[in-house]
Amino acid sequence: MRIVSLLPSATEILFALGLDAEVVGVSYDCDFPPQVSRRRVVVDSRIPPGLPSLEIDRRVHEYVERGESLYIVNAEALRELAPDLVVTQDLCLVCAASPDDLAAVLANFEKRPRVLSLNPRNLGDVWDDISRVARETSREDAAKKMLAEIKQRLHALKQQVERISGRPRVVFLEWLEPFYVGGHWVPEMIALAGAEDVFGRVGAPSFRIELKDLVAAAPDIIVVAPCGYDAEQARKEYCAMTFPPEWDAIPAVRDGRVYAFEANAYASRPGPRLVTGVEALAKIFHPEIVVGDEAASAFEVAAPTGQNYGVNSAEPDLSRRVHIL
């Protein structure tokens, strides 16, 4: 079987199922596991590199309002790869190429590939999608093993969480300029990790909030987790921002509980590594919880207590990694 994945999370699923040799084409945004860099890129972004966060947000909304795709599908590359299966998504216009992006490209193909569209809205859907991909690729046994391990890890974490009293109130910032809070599976991850998501709603899209709303919410913990960022990029972005004096009155800021999170790996992408994301969040919320090294290294303190903002830092190139949950 020859497979093209237009979705980073699908690429992770395919490789985790042992389909390394079968994946022949990917999206520009597929970067895990590392060996995916040797696959041919068949989808690129219309947003140029090097733009600041506010400009990325503006351009995304312009494309969406005009009903235009953010992506360019390389028809010639796709034709040359001659895939039997193309995996894409129909969840979010800014996450990856959609079935509509493929329609015109595949219209003139003599032999059209099967198209599998993933549309997860919560963790259950994510685990179901792993099974769907496995059925399409005859890897059911590998999927059962993977899902059993995920279930075991979540059960072990649940036992630890249930022994701890108190649930901190959390704001999960999926974007910083402007503020967006995480949606779909993120509030569920926060609940499993032993906390209360102040804004997010399970299964619902992310949405924008104003700074005054965040200040009024007075969360105990703020997780800075912009889509496409790693933890260090998230920390730099946060520290480069300027906030009003009332920001320091927020309990999370006052107590030094603002954390930069490895969102690109463990929150933004609906794939098998979300279980590590749940464990990492649990470690943030309840430091006494025991987790593996990967989860324990998925975050860092964003800034010390007190004002420490407006620090000069290089703007990370996020224009080619735009996601809104």
Secondary structure, 3 states (H helix, E strand, C coil): CCEEECCHHHHHHHHHCCCCCCEEEEECCCCCCHHHHHCEEEEEECCCCCCCHHHHHHHHHHHHHHCCCCEEECHHHHHHHCCCEEEEECCCCCCCCCHHHHHHHHCCCCCCCEEEEECCCCHHHHHHHHHHHHHHHCCHHHHHHHHHHHHHHHHHHHHHHHCCCCCCEEEEEEECCCCEECCECHHHHHHHCCCEECCCCECCCCEECCHHHHHHHCCCEEEECCCCCCHHHHHHHHHCCCCCHHHHHCHHHHCCCEEEECHHHHCCCCCCCHHHHHHHHHHHHCCCCCCCHHHHCCEEECCCCCCCCCCCCCCCCCCCCCCCC
